[in-house]
């Protein structure tokens, strides 16, 4: 059960909603009417998942433009017919091919599959033991890098990174990197010109290391980019500049045009709250932070100078954020206690904010707010706003 539904039920129990049961039913129904999840922007294409109120399964949609009608790419109900489920998904750099992970029934193994976005038809390539995305797509979508768990005993051995060329036998995929601990996670990215492979290794300890390889000279191996104390959390390419976000709000920009001697610039993001997510726009940066349970979005220049706060419909949570370095738009999914999720668009150059898709919400005038007092588990007094 989702948090809005739980809080509304609690509010009803404490008498914070009208006596009319229809009001509660309407609020709970509206809060759960449509569940928007995940976002990705690839070129001109916007991808997102949506679950309708009447269905337990979500559908992955694409939009060719912010104002175009959404088109279904992958219906998870069809996976349910196989008694399988969706584990992750990642479109190619141009959005033409979708890589996605399917949890197999019984074994729990995650199988990587490929789908043509335009036709919604699967390609024959299938790779087992790929529990997590994203994959590192080449710009021409001729292949990608991926992390694969070994067999047997995957719980004790680390994943290894391979390269797969589309249409070839996965058993012949070339090994690129074999290092790390069993629970390490990898984020893989390839520069738009196809020249560089970046591997962000996220360790269970919280450490994050950034490795880079010149794809034209793989014999040179990987070099480590200095993010200081190894606390990188997110990496984003813009041309041959790699942005690495650290856990302490520091942002490093690496000029990788000369990989042997990369130039590093440290950008300062004002504030004290941890940055949950970073997105690159055509000439700026967007950051997402949380303060007192409310999300805040801020727009910066590429060098870190604050520009303006990005508006949201009201106080609430931003659950997903996405942009593209070649575009001026920022997309986000916003929701609050009394409002179902909404897919929103913010255009940085014009400061225009719009809601692209949402579901009807309850009539707020039928609700009132009051403070309830109760005893916590340790018998201490506690309060809750209802």
Secondary structure in CASP SS format (residue, H / E / C, confidence):
PFRMAT SS
TARGET T0000
AUTHOR 0000-0000-0000
METHOD secondary structure of the structure
MODEL  1
X C 1.00
X C 1.00
X H 1.00
X H 1.00
X H 1.00
X H 1.00
X H 1.00
X H 1.00
X H 1.00
X H 1.00
X H 1.00
X H 1.00
X H 1.00
X C 1.00
X C 1.00
X C 1.00
X E 1.00
X C 1.00
X C 1.00
X C 1.00
X H 1.00
X H 1.00
X H 1.00
X H 1.00
X H 1.00
X H 1.00
X H 1.00
X H 1.00
X H 1.00
X H 1.00
X H 1.00
X C 1.00
X C 1.00
X E 1.00
X E 1.00
X E 1.00
X E 1.00
X E 1.00
X E 1.00
X E 1.00
X E 1.00
X E 1.00
X C 1.00
X C 1.00
X E 1.00
X E 1.00
X E 1.00
X E 1.00
X E 1.00
X E 1.00
X E 1.00
X E 1.00
X C 1.00
X C 1.00
X C 1.00
X C 1.00
X C 1.00
X C 1.00
X E 1.00
X E 1.00
X E 1.00
X E 1.00
X E 1.00
X C 1.00
X C 1.00
X C 1.00
X C 1.00
X C 1.00
X C 1.00
X C 1.00
X E 1.00
X E 1.00
X E 1.00
X E 1.00
X E 1.00
X H 1.00
X H 1.00
X H 1.00
X H 1.00
X H 1.00
X H 1.00
X C 1.00
X C 1.00
X C 1.00
X E 1.00
X E 1.00
X E 1.00
X E 1.00
X E 1.00
X E 1.00
X E 1.00
X C 1.00
X C 1.00
X C 1.00
X C 1.00
X C 1.00
X E 1.00
X E 1.00
X E 1.00
X E 1.00
X E 1.00
X E 1.00
X E 1.00
X C 1.00
X C 1.00
X C 1.00
X C 1.00
X C 1.00
X C 1.00
X E 1.00
X E 1.00
X E 1.00
X E 1.00
X E 1.00
X E 1.00
X E 1.00
X C 1.00
X C 1.00
X C 1.00
X C 1.00
X E 1.00
X E 1.00
X E 1.00
X E 1.00
X E 1.00
X E 1.00
X E 1.00
X C 1.00
X C 1.00
X C 1.00
X C 1.00
X C 1.00
X C 1.00
X C 1.00
X C 1.00
X E 1.00
X E 1.00
X C 1.00
X C 1.00
X C 1.00
X C 1.00
X C 1.00
X E 1.00
X E 1.00
X E 1.00
X E 1.00
X E 1.00
X E 1.00
X C 1.00
X C 1.00
X C 1.00
X C 1.00
X C 1.00
X C 1.00
X C 1.00
X C 1.00
X C 1.00
X C 1.00
X C 1.00
X E 1.00
X E 1.00
X E 1.00
X E 1.00
X E 1.00
X E 1.00
X C 1.00
X C 1.00
X C 1.00
X C 1.00
X H 1.00
X H 1.00
X H 1.00
X C 1.00
X E 1.00
X E 1.00
X E 1.00
X E 1.00
X E 1.00
X C 1.00
X C 1.00
X C 1.00
X C 1.00
X C 1.00
X C 1.00
X E 1.00
X E 1.00
X E 1.00
X E 1.00
X E 1.00
X E 1.00
X C 1.00
X C 1.00
X C 1.00
X C 1.00
X C 1.00
X E 1.00
X E 1.00
X E 1.00
X E 1.00
X E 1.00
X E 1.00
X E 1.00
X C 1.00
X C 1.00
X C 1.00
X C 1.00
X C 1.00
X E 1.00
X E 1.00
X E 1.00
X E 1.00
X E 1.00
X E 1.00
X E 1.00
X H 1.00
X H 1.00
X H 1.00
X H 1.00
X H 1.00
X H 1.00
X C 1.00
X E 1.00
X E 1.00
X E 1.00
X E 1.00
X C 1.00
X C 1.00
X C 1.00
X C 1.00
X C 1.00
X E 1.00
X E 1.00
X E 1.00
X E 1.00
X E 1.00
X E 1.00
X E 1.00
X E 1.00
X C 1.00
X C 1.00
X E 1.00
X E 1.00
X E 1.00
X E 1.00
X E 1.00
X E 1.00
X C 1.00
X C 1.00
X C 1.00
X C 1.00
X E 1.00
X E 1.00
X E 1.00
X E 1.00
X E 1.00
X C 1.00
X C 1.00
X C 1.00
X H 1.00
X H 1.00
X H 1.00
X C 1.00
X E 1.00
X E 1.00
X E 1.00
X E 1.00
X E 1.00
X C 1.00
X C 1.00
X C 1.00
X C 1.00
X C 1.00
X C 1.00
X C 1.00
X C 1.00
X C 1.00
X E 1.00
X E 1.00
X E 1.00
X E 1.00
X C 1.00
X C 1.00
X C 1.00
X E 1.00
X E 1.00
X E 1.00
X E 1.00
X E 1.00
X E 1.00
X E 1.00
X E 1.00
X C 1.00
X C 1.00
X E 1.00
X E 1.00
X E 1.00
X E 1.00
X E 1.00
X E 1.00
X E 1.00
X E 1.00
X C 1.00
X C 1.00
X C 1.00
X C 1.00
X E 1.00
X E 1.00
X E 1.00
X E 1.00
X E 1.00
X C 1.00
X C 1.00
X C 1.00
X C 1.00
X C 1.00
X C 1.00
X E 1.00
X E 1.00
X E 1.00
X E 1.00
X E 1.00
X E 1.00
X E 1.00
X C 1.00
X C 1.00
X C 1.00
X C 1.00
X C 1.00
X E 1.00
X E 1.00
X E 1.00
X E 1.00
X E 1.00
X E 1.00
X E 1.00
X E 1.00
X C 1.00
X C 1.00
X E 1.00
X E 1.00
X E 1.00
X E 1.00
X E 1.00
X E 1.00
X E 1.00
X E 1.00
X E 1.00
X C 1.00
X C 1.00
X C 1.00
X C 1.00
X E 1.00
X E 1.00
X E 1.00
X E 1.00
X E 1.00
X E 1.00
X C 1.00
X C 1.00
X C 1.00
X C 1.00
X C 1.00
X C 1.00
X H 1.00
X H 1.00
X H 1.00
X E 1.00
X C 1.00
X C 1.00
X C 1.00
X E 1.00
X E 1.00
X E 1.00
X E 1.00
X E 1.00
X C 1.00
X C 1.00
X C 1.00
X C 1.00
X C 1.00
X E 1.00
X E 1.00
X E 1.00
X E 1.00
X E 1.00
X C 1.00
END
